[in-house]
Amino acid sequence: MTSEKRRIFLVLNPVSGVHSPDMVWRRFKQRCEEAGHEVNVYRTTGDENLKSIVQSAAAQGYDLFVAAGGDGTVSAVADGLYGTRIPLAILPVGTWNALARNLEIPLLIDPAIRLITGEHRELEIDGMLINGRLYLLNAGAGLSAETMEKTERRQKRMFGWLAYIWNIVLQFFGLQLHSFSINVDGTPLRVRASEVMIMNSNLTAIKEISNRLELRPDDGKLELCVVRARSLPGFLLMVWNILVRKPYRNPRFEVYAVTRSAVVRTRRPVRTQADGDILGYTPLEVQVVPKAARLIVPLEGQFGLLPALEKISSRVLETIPHVVETPRDLVDQFGKIIHPKKGRHD
Ligand SMILES: [Mg+2]
């Protein structure tokens, strides 16, 4: 990969994240040119048709695209490349960069550029088509869309991802459960939930969640998650139960594999989002697209220490036996980890 000379097209979202866009472009251009690549940039304004800009750059012979921005920028560029086999790299300069985290792409600018210009591999990941547009991470109805709508760009620039956490906390006050009627690959389902989310990739940086939910962006299926938690403690207990136990034993959470399509309807309109963009209101119709995008990712074990740490955390979590129902149970569980012998006599 290193000796190949490429024509690289950078799509730079100048209002995403906290970095100076001029610095990002200068550094990227310099490193690419040092490596002998040709490079061009497009700065997004938010008003353009990014899909057709990416498509026409692809038609001009650019053979590697780089999305510098958050998850929204990455998925918009992937949408433009959909149907080509042109690879896409991520320069994670957004607020949270969930996809980059999941694909173990370095989050610092210099190592992320080195991955693009140096050694790497290509991974074909699945996508979801919604109203004819490709998305890569997740689509949801309920809490996620309501939170995104309330998290303003101004807040994100000042406080980064903490802005999302703060708004999730606020959302839990006065949270309502919605009545959903869902169709998963032709099978109907009725649930009451605060959120129904269709996931291709983990939203968090916690690898254990991907393992427990069998969330892999390259396995040809999506996971439809029904979240029943309706308070902040309930939500935290739900996450804990996902971590320590198979999710299907979890009273606040259910998960269904989607291999073809999912439709989410509600009696009253509920807000919907996909990859952080507000879509509108239910119904939400999602079609699974296997191998929809070709991403530049690190080689196996290229960024050293993390896999070993993950193995240790996974062992610890497997030793914890019970589903917790109340905050008191959670305290007991911690007690058993700290004093394993005492716990045995309970
Ligand atoms: Mg998958």
Boltz pocket constraint, residues with backbone or C-beta under 6 A from the ligand:
constraints:
  - pocket:
      binder: B
      contacts: [[A, 126], [A, 199], [A, 200], [A, 214], [A, 215], [A, 216], [A, 217], [A, 218], [A, 219], [A, 220], [A, 221], [A, 222], [A, 223]]
      max_distance: 6.0
